[in-house]
Amino acid sequence: MNTHFFNKRFAHLLGFAGLIPLVTLTLACWLVHPDWLGDFIKGQLAYGIIILSFLGGMHWGATMLSNRLSNEQTRRALSWSIVPPLLAWFSTMVGGFGFAVLMGGFIAAYQVDKRLFAWYGMPEWLIVLRFRLTCVVVPALALTVMAVNVRG
C-alpha cells in the first residue's frame, strides 16, 4: 500500500469533512427561524475558534517533529504556533467584530503556512489543500455575518 497516497487522500477527506459543520451552520443562519439565529451564530463562532486554534497546533506539532529546522526557524515556528489560538480567543472579546478577527486569522494562517510548511518538508499538496479549505472557510464566515445583518 502506498502510504503517501493514503495520507493524502485521508487528509483531503478529513479536511473537507471538517467543512460540513461550518457550511451547515452558514446555511442554517439563512434558513432557521430568526429566533434561533443567535444560537447558530454562537455555534459558528465556536467552530471557527476551534479550527483556527487547530491550525496553530499544527505548527507546534510539526516543529516538535522536525529535525531540519535551525534554532531561529524553531523559534519563529513555535512563536507563530500560539498566534492562531490567541486570535481565536481574541475573537470572543470584540463583540460584533469576532467574525472579522476569525476571517483575518484564517487568511493570515494560510499566508504563514505557505512559508512554514516548506520548512517542515511537508508535501506541496498540503498547502493546496489549505488554500482550498481557506477558500471555503472565509466566505462561509462572511455569509454568516451577512445573515446576521439581513435576518437579525
Secondary structure as the mmCIF struct_conf table of DSSP 4:
data_model
#
loop_
_struct_conf.conf_type_id
_struct_conf.id
_struct_conf.beg_label_comp_id
_struct_conf.beg_label_asym_id
_struct_conf.beg_label_seq_id
_struct_conf.end_label_comp_id
_struct_conf.end_label_asym_id
_struct_conf.end_label_seq_id
HELX_RH_AL_P HELX_RH_AL_P1 THR A 3 ALA A 17
TURN_TY1_P TURN_TY1_P1 GLY A 18 GLY A 18
HELX_RH_AL_P HELX_RH_AL_P2 LEU A 19 LEU A 31
BEND BEND1 VAL A 32 VAL A 32
HELX_RH_3T_P HELX_RH_3T_P1 PRO A 34 TRP A 36
HELX_RH_AL_P HELX_RH_AL_P3 LEU A 37 LEU A 65
BEND BEND2 ASN A 67 ARG A 68
HELX_RH_AL_P HELX_RH_AL_P4 ASN A 71 SER A 81
TURN_TY1_P TURN_TY1_P2 ILE A 82 ILE A 82
HELX_RH_AL_P HELX_RH_AL_P5 VAL A 83 PHE A 90
TURN_TY1_P TURN_TY1_P3 SER A 91 THR A 92
BEND BEND3 MET A 93 VAL A 94
HELX_RH_3T_P HELX_RH_3T_P2 GLY A 95 PHE A 97
HELX_RH_AL_P HELX_RH_AL_P6 GLY A 98 TYR A 120
TURN_TY1_P TURN_TY1_P4 GLY A 121 GLY A 121
HELX_RH_AL_P HELX_RH_AL_P7 GLU A 124 ARG A 151
#
